[in-house]
Amino acid sequence: MMISVSGVRGVLGKGMNPEVAARFTAAYADQLNGSLYVVGRDTRASGPSIASAVFSVLRFKGADVIDIGVASTPTVEIMVGELGADGGIIITASHNDARWNALKFLDGNGEFINEKAVEEIRKGFESGSILYDPPSDIGSCRKIDSADSVHIKRILGLDCIDQEMIRARRFKAVIDCVNGAGSSIIPALLDTLGVESVGLNIDIDKPFPHDPEPRPANLGDLSDAVIREKADLGFACDPDADRLVLVDGNGVVLSEELTLSVAADFILGKEKGPVAANLSTTRLIDDIARKHNVEAVRSKVGEANVISAMKESGAVIGGEGNGGVIYPPIHYGRDAMTGIALVLQLLAEEGTSLEKKVSEYPSYCIVKEKFSFDGEMNSVIEELEDKFEGVSNTLDGIRIDLETGWVHLRRSNTEPVVRIIAEAVSREEAAALIEKAGAILGSRG
């Protein structure tokens, strides 16, 4: 069981089941004390049974529920505001495989609840003191099917999106939605923008066809399809469609780090203001900020943490290096669909290809590894500071910036592991940083 600003997630069985979902939902409802909630889910097979528990608890506590069915995380976030709800729950374990499921809790702004609220919900769940007072009324539950259309309309209404300019380019794109929640909305968005799309893995009734995390190692079929179909580019997302990975016209699957970089470069060319990203995000963000003479702000990992940093700094765009783009004019949340529209608009305006655009940027290589570790972290951090000579940031684990790269070590919010991420000018140098940090971690395990 993992409890953080990224949600409450666990492996099906003892970690996540209808009883666990019900108790956490009750603790959440007690925390918000709302009367109307929006609920959506991704396509994993456990979703309907978890959703049933969520509906039952919210209704028993007197709240009305709007069920938007299979929907992306950003779509649920948008619909909370659209419908004037007091909060929302997204039933998704995001990039985790089908053995997992989770609850993501939203506030009345359609944004992830903060760390303080998460802690109160945790206390309520663990204390066993959740009370079910006799309800004066049982809440209602109704289903609506317009959520995707609302989301697409919001994207088309952005000042920076010119639907006809994109349409005039006659793009062809291949999409891999991993049979997840993006499987309907992404083809619909591309069709509206006049993009010919070829769908891979867009059947919501089928299981995830491969490891659902949208990383280059998992997207070989998409790469092949872009080449085979002679497409201009490819798009891949995770099961809840808040993360986006790009494939260029040569079939090269780009690092997920480049999604935010490309989107930020586009927006900062139109709007001046800071860009915000978490500590695990590529140094390219700093380069792009310097290019546009703006500040790059760093935060702890986690969407809620990035959003807090964006609001505090007045950032015009932000996100995370896992492929998450957050653009405030549509909403404060990672959004693969908005990312797609921004990338297409950039390519249309500049009359260029994705491969040519990316070739303009400094070249970095990022390596990401996971390590099992249940030891005490303070001693690890101290030794890392001693062994690596650089500038340390201990906001979230420890990130050490070196002259030619950086390394970041932290406990994961979404898996029971410690993540070590390193970036350098070559894969060999980044891997060497990972190996050095991993050896220190291993000596303390």
GIRAKA-V330123 format. One record per residue. N is the residue number from 1. BURIAL is b if it has 16 or more other C-alpha atoms within 10 Angstrom, else e. Layout:
# GIRAKA-V330123
[[N	BURIAL] [N	BURIAL]]
This chain:
# GIRAKA-V330123
[[1	e] [2	b] [3	b] [4	b] [5	b] [6	b] [7	b] [8	b] [9	b] [10	b] [11	b] [12	b] [13	e] [14	e] [15	b] [16	b] [17	b] [18	b] [19	e] [20	b] [21	b] [22	b] [23	b] [24	b] [25	b] [26	b] [27	b] [28	b] [29	b] [30	b] [31	e] [32	b] [33	e] [34	b] [35	b] [36	b] [37	b] [38	b] [39	b] [40	b] [41	b] [42	b] [43	b] [44	b] [45	e] [46	b] [47	b] [48	b] [49	e] [50	b] [51	b] [52	e] [53	b] [54	b] [55	b] [56	b] [57	b] [58	b] [59	b] [60	b] [61	b] [62	b] [63	b] [64	b] [65	b] [66	b] [67	b] [68	b] [69	b] [70	b] [71	b] [72	b] [73	b] [74	b] [75	b] [76	b] [77	b] [78	b] [79	b] [80	b] [81	b] [82	e] [83	e] [84	e] [85	b] [86	b] [87	b] [88	b] [89	b] [90	b] [91	b] [92	b] [93	b] [94	b] [95	b] [96	b] [97	b] [98	b] [99	e] [100	b] [101	b] [102	b] [103	b] [104	b] [105	b] [106	b] [107	b] [108	b] [109	b] [110	b] [111	b] [112	b] [113	b] [114	b] [115	e] [116	e] [117	b] [118	b] [119	e] [120	e] [121	b] [122	b] [123	e] [124	b] [125	b] [126	e] [127	e] [128	e] [129	e] [130	e] [131	e] [132	e] [133	e] [134	e] [135	e] [136	e] [137	e] [138	b] [139	b] [140	b] [141	b] [142	e] [143	e] [144	e] [145	e] [146	e] [147	b] [148	b] [149	e] [150	e] [151	b] [152	b] [153	e] [154	e] [155	b] [156	b] [157	e] [158	e] [159	e] [160	b] [161	b] [162	b] [163	b] [164	e] [165	e] [166	b] [167	b] [168	e] [169	b] [170	e] [171	b] [172	b] [173	b] [174	b] [175	b] [176	b] [177	b] [178	b] [179	b] [180	b] [181	b] [182	b] [183	b] [184	b] [185	b] [186	b] [187	b] [188	b] [189	b] [190	b] [191	e] [192	b] [193	b] [194	b] [195	b] [196	b] [197	b] [198	b] [199	b] [200	b] [201	b] [202	b] [203	b] [204	b] [205	e] [206	e] [207	b] [208	b] [209	e] [210	e] [211	b] [212	b] [213	b] [214	b] [215	b] [216	b] [217	e] [218	e] [219	b] [220	e] [221	e] [222	b] [223	b] [224	e] [225	b] [226	b] [227	b] [228	e] [229	e] [230	e] [231	b] [232	b] [233	b] [234	b] [235	b] [236	b] [237	b] [238	b] [239	b] [240	b] [241	b] [242	b] [243	b] [244	b] [245	b] [246	b] [247	b] [248	b] [249	b] [250	b] [251	b] [252	b] [253	b] [254	b] [255	b] [256	b] [257	b] [258	b] [259	b] [260	b] [261	b] [262	b] [263	b] [264	b] [265	b] [266	b] [267	b] [268	b] [269	e] [270	e] [271	e] [272	b] [273	b] [274	b] [275	b] [276	b] [277	b] [278	b] [279	b] [280	b] [281	b] [282	b] [283	b] [284	b] [285	b] [286	b] [287	b] [288	b] [289	b] [290	e] [291	e] [292	b] [293	e] [294	b] [295	b] [296	b] [297	b] [298	b] [299	b] [300	b] [301	b] [302	b] [303	b] [304	b] [305	b] [306	b] [307	b] [308	b] [309	b] [310	b] [311	e] [312	e] [313	b] [314	e] [315	b] [316	b] [317	b] [318	b] [319	b] [320	b] [321	b] [322	b] [323	b] [324	b] [325	b] [326	b] [327	b] [328	b] [329	e] [330	b] [331	b] [332	b] [333	b] [334	b] [335	b] [336	b] [337	b] [338	b] [339	b] [340	b] [341	b] [342	b] [343	b] [344	b] [345	b] [346	b] [347	b] [348	b] [349	e] [350	e] [351	e] [352	e] [353	b] [354	b] [355	b] [356	e] [357	e] [358	e] [359	e] [360	e] [361	e] [362	e] [363	e] [364	b] [365	b] [366	b] [367	b] [368	e] [369	e] [370	b] [371	e] [372	e] [373	b] [374	e] [375	e] [376	e] [377	b] [378	e] [379	e] [380	b] [381	b] [382	e] [383	e] [384	b] [385	b] [386	e] [387	e] [388	b] [389	e] [390	b] [391	e] [392	b] [393	e] [394	e] [395	e] [396	b] [397	b] [398	b] [399	b] [400	b] [401	b] [402	e] [403	e] [404	e] [405	b] [406	b] [407	b] [408	b] [409	b] [410	b] [411	b] [412	b] [413	b] [414	b] [415	b] [416	b] [417	b] [418	b] [419	b] [420	b] [421	b] [422	b] [423	b] [424	b] [425	e] [426	b] [427	e] [428	e] [429	b] [430	b] [431	b] [432	e] [433	b] [434	b] [435	e] [436	e] [437	b] [438	b] [439	e] [440	b] [441	b] [442	e] [443	e] [444	e] [445	e]]
